Amino acid sequence: MKAYLAGAIEYAPDGGKSWRELVEKFLTDKLGHSCYNPVKEEFKIIPPSEYKSFRSLKDKDLDRFRYYMGKIIDRDLRVLTREIDYVICYWDRYAVKGGGTYGELTIAYHYGIPVYMVSEFKPGEMSSWVIGCTLEIFNSFEALFEFLLQRYNEQA
C-alpha cells in the first residue's frame, strides 16, 4: 500500500517536513506501507542552486516559476492518480492558505481514493468542499494512527 501525504508546504514554517516525517515513520514501521512525500520530491525537480530562492521567482521570473511549478504539479498528480491507495492530509491554518492541497483532495475524491484527514479545525470551521473530499477526519495523529492500524491490519 502507498499513501500520499497532502498538506501545506509553501506556508508551513518547516515546509511541512515534521508531520510528514512522523507519518512516514509510522506507515513504514507499523504498517509496512510506503508513501509519496511531495516535500522530498521538490528537490528532484528544482535544481539545488535555485531551491532556497525558488519561491522568490514568483516576483523575479514568473515564467521560470511557472515552469517549475508545472513540473511539480504534473509529477504530484501523476503519482496521485496512478500509484496511490489512500491520502493522508494534514489540514491546518497553513494548508488553508495554499492551493495545492485543495487540488490534491479534489483529484483524490474524483478518482475514488480515500482521504484520511487530521485537522486542527472543527468540521463547522472547515470548507464544505474539503470535508466532502474526505472519508474520515481526526483531531490528532494518534487518533489517525489508531484508525489506520485497525483498518489496514484487518486487510493483511
C-alpha positions as CSV (number, residue, x, y, z in Angstrom):
1,M,0.0,0.0,0.0
2,K,1.1,3.5,-0.7
3,A,-0.1,6.8,0.9
4,Y,0.1,10.3,-0.5
5,L,1.0,12.9,2.2
6,A,-1.0,16.1,1.4
7,G,-0.8,19.3,3.3
8,A,0.9,22.7,3.5
9,I,4.4,23.1,2.1
10,E,4.7,26.7,0.9
11,Y,3.3,28.4,4.0
12,A,4.2,25.9,6.7
13,P,7.0,27.1,9.0
14,D,9.1,24.0,8.4
15,G,8.0,23.4,4.8
16,G,5.6,20.7,6.0
17,K,8.5,18.3,6.9
18,S,7.9,17.4,10.6
19,W,4.4,16.0,10.4
20,R,5.3,14.1,7.2
21,E,8.3,12.5,8.8
22,L,6.2,11.4,11.8
23,V,3.5,9.9,9.5
24,E,6.1,8.3,7.2
25,K,7.9,6.6,10.1
26,F,4.5,5.3,11.4
27,L,3.4,3.9,8.0
28,T,6.8,2.2,7.4
29,D,7.4,0.8,10.8
30,K,3.8,-0.2,11.9
31,L,2.0,-1.0,8.6
32,G,4.8,-1.7,6.1
33,H,3.3,0.9,3.8
34,S,5.3,3.3,1.6
35,C,4.4,6.9,0.9
36,Y,4.8,9.7,-1.5
37,N,6.2,12.7,0.3
38,P,6.0,15.8,-2.0
39,V,8.4,17.7,0.2
40,K,11.2,15.3,-0.8
41,E,10.1,15.3,-4.4
42,E,10.6,19.1,-4.9
43,F,14.4,18.6,-4.5
44,K,14.3,16.2,-7.5
45,I,12.7,18.9,-9.8
46,I,14.2,22.2,-8.7
47,P,18.0,22.5,-9.0
48,P,19.8,22.7,-5.7
49,S,21.3,26.0,-6.7
50,E,17.7,27.5,-7.0
51,Y,15.9,25.7,-4.2
52,K,16.4,28.3,-1.5
53,S,15.3,31.1,-3.7
54,F,12.6,29.2,-5.6
55,R,9.6,31.0,-4.1
56,S,11.1,34.4,-4.8
57,L,10.9,33.5,-8.5
58,K,7.2,34.5,-8.2
59,D,8.3,38.1,-8.1
60,K,11.5,37.8,-10.2
61,D,10.9,35.4,-13.0
62,L,7.2,34.3,-13.2
63,D,7.8,32.2,-16.4
64,R,10.6,30.2,-14.7
65,F,8.5,29.8,-11.6
66,R,5.5,28.5,-13.7
67,Y,7.9,26.1,-15.4
68,Y,9.0,24.5,-12.1
69,M,5.5,24.6,-10.6
70,G,4.1,22.9,-13.8
71,K,6.7,20.1,-13.4
72,I,5.9,19.7,-9.7
73,I,2.1,19.7,-10.3
74,D,2.4,17.2,-13.2
75,R,4.5,14.8,-11.1
76,D,2.4,15.0,-8.0
77,L,-0.9,14.5,-9.8
78,R,0.6,11.6,-11.9
79,V,1.7,9.8,-8.8
80,L,-1.6,10.6,-7.0
81,T,-3.7,9.1,-9.8
82,R,-1.6,6.2,-10.7
83,E,0.2,4.9,-7.6
84,I,-1.7,5.9,-4.5
85,D,-4.0,3.7,-2.4
86,Y,-5.0,6.5,0.1
87,V,-4.2,10.0,1.1
88,I,-3.3,11.3,4.5
89,C,-3.9,15.1,4.7
90,Y,-2.9,17.5,7.5
91,W,-5.4,20.3,7.2
92,D,-4.1,23.2,9.3
93,R,-4.0,27.0,9.0
94,Y,-1.1,26.8,6.6
95,A,-2.9,24.4,4.2
96,V,-5.9,26.7,4.1
97,K,-3.6,29.5,2.7
98,G,-2.1,27.3,-0.1
99,G,-3.7,25.9,-3.2
100,G,-2.1,22.5,-3.8
101,T,-3.8,20.6,-1.0
102,Y,-7.3,21.7,-2.2
103,G,-6.4,20.3,-5.7
104,E,-5.0,17.1,-4.4
105,L,-8.0,16.4,-2.3
106,T,-10.4,17.1,-5.2
107,I,-8.4,14.8,-7.5
108,A,-8.3,12.1,-4.9
109,Y,-12.1,12.3,-4.4
110,H,-12.7,12.3,-8.2
111,Y,-10.6,9.1,-8.5
112,G,-12.2,7.4,-5.6
113,I,-9.0,7.5,-3.5
114,P,-9.8,7.6,0.3
115,V,-8.7,10.7,2.1
116,Y,-8.0,10.5,5.8
117,M,-7.6,13.9,7.3
118,V,-6.0,15.2,10.5
119,S,-7.2,18.8,11.3
120,E,-6.8,21.4,14.0
121,F,-10.3,22.7,12.9
122,K,-13.7,21.5,13.9
123,P,-15.8,20.5,10.9
124,G,-18.0,23.6,11.3
125,E,-14.9,25.7,10.7
126,M,-13.9,23.9,7.6
127,S,-14.7,24.3,3.9
128,S,-17.7,22.1,2.9
129,W,-15.8,21.1,-0.3
130,V,-12.8,19.9,1.7
131,I,-15.0,17.9,4.1
132,G,-16.8,16.4,1.1
133,C,-13.4,15.1,-0.2
134,T,-12.6,13.2,3.0
135,L,-13.6,9.7,4.2
136,E,-12.5,10.3,7.8
137,I,-11.4,13.3,9.8
138,F,-9.4,13.0,13.0
139,N,-8.4,15.6,15.6
140,S,-4.9,14.1,16.2
141,F,-2.3,12.0,14.5
142,E,-2.6,9.5,17.4
143,A,-6.3,9.0,16.5
144,L,-5.4,8.6,12.8
145,F,-2.7,6.0,13.6
146,E,-5.1,4.0,15.8
147,F,-7.6,4.0,12.9
148,L,-5.0,3.0,10.3
149,L,-3.8,0.2,12.5
150,Q,-7.3,-1.2,12.8
151,R,-8.2,-0.6,9.2
152,Y,-5.2,-1.9,7.5
153,N,-4.2,-4.7,9.9
154,E,-7.6,-6.2,9.2
155,Q,-6.8,-6.4,5.5
156,A,-3.4,-8.1,6.0
